[in-house]
Amino acid sequence: MHTNEDLTIPRDFKKHTLLPEIVHWEETSEHVTWGRTSKAKWHDNLAALLVPIGPLWMLLNWIALEYFDGSLAEAMRAFASRDGVQFAIQHFPQPSYAAFRGYAAWILFQAGLYAFLPGAKCLGQRTPGGHLLSYTANGLMAWTMTHVLFFSGACVLGFWDLATIANHWEGLWVAANGYGFLLSVVALMKGYCSPSFPEDRKLSGSWIFDFWGGVELNPRLGSAFDIKFFHNGRPGIVAWTLMYASPSQFHTLQHSADLIPSDISYAAHQYQTHGHITTSMILILILHTTYVLDFFLHESWYTRTIDITHDHFGFMLAWGDTTFLPAFYTLPAQYLARYPNHLSLSQATCILTLGLAGYTIFRQSNNQKDLVRTNNGDATIWRKPATFIPCTYTTADGKQHSSLLLTSGWWGICRHANYTGDLMMAFAMCATCGTRHLLPWSYFAFMGVFLMLRTRRDEGRCREKYGERWVEYCGRVQWRLVPGVW
Ligand code: NDP
């Protein structure tokens, strides 16, 4: 059995001279030293506790916003002081047929756009099973078409009003949760019975963990419709900006029937409800729209990120993409539309500067890695030739492949500067809401914990994949997220 230490890296490794792919041994998946571990340990099953906890947490947020002035503490106090069943009956969001129908139409419409719109073909990253998959990056066109049609349908043709998401938000919330669970079950069954790429299927030996963490890495319908890529990017993230285009549930302490149907955005709703649009609302819209547009502008880059290259498709991604993304990531904006926060000019300037600085670090670091990897190291970063550590890894077919670990630019300052930039943006978004309530800050708290855990998980995997080369990289670049801190 070969280890990474067996691999000889030529000392005179130069740009454009990536190691040839060498077949060293017979084909067997035993040679794969990276990717998700095959067997779940008993404590891995604990992750499945998040299956009920996630939706309950979203429910608590929804109830706090809907009934308790955005106060999580009040919502929990009320829950503790009353009969639990009675509380649930009184506050649980009600399903509606119209919302289910609308949600199904939304998923089918987005699936149609993904399947049929033209777009650049891009390659993802080689999987542990040895596959190099192709994707169609047509997300920007899908996002644009969706928004043009939504606004035309509402403002020109009068087919629906712009408050339609708002009017049905309660039912949509239920429908999204239902779909997230259904999709997770289908993904599990498909993984067991009909995997698209058996070499990349990981059976953990525990159906509980399989349900949570997924079985298939890249489940597909036919050869082209990538179920994970579609759900990660389209129904949830396209919906973010559309939700802003509808006043959603932001009808201060009133119910859907009291909504003003001519509202065209959270900002407009805030104006109609409170008589003005706050700077904080404008800031959150700028920051969030930047994030969404950036995602679709760089969709081909996204095919080479952890979500696509390493995470298997189970409940974590299926429910996360369909429910958690639209419901949770928009929390600061949801809060602001109900409870305007006034910022002084200096506060607003600081928040915007922090958010845009975070975005710059996020985008530059992600670009630097992508640029250097796609040009086999032949790139200039900050006006100097890129420096990197050449490395190799092995796939299930026993083949050895070459790669590189960038050591200049942001990747020479800390090992996850892209996460640092993301966190700065998250902080700026939450800061627009002020400090009156904890609820909008849960977005930043979540991102902090999530990205720190992701850092640990990712580094373990890189250590397995690249062996001593990874250790060498960590020696050269000491810090993970913030130089001098961690
Ligand atoms: P990265 O894009 O940072 O990918 C990590 C991978 O990059 C590693 O597994 C390794 O993979 C490779 N790598 C690590 N170090 C180096 C190096 N020095 N040089 C070259 N390649 C290296 O992580 P994510 O996919 O998690 O994140 C991508 C972006 O998306 C980030 O900006 C993140 O903040 C954002 N994000 C946002 C989320 C959100 O919910 N808002 C969720 C997740 C991510 P390999 O070698 O196998 O290619």
Residues whose N, C-alpha, C, O or C-beta is under 5 A from the ligand:
A	BS01	NDP	T305 I306 D307 F362 K369 L404 L405 L406 W411 R415 N418 Y419 D422 D458
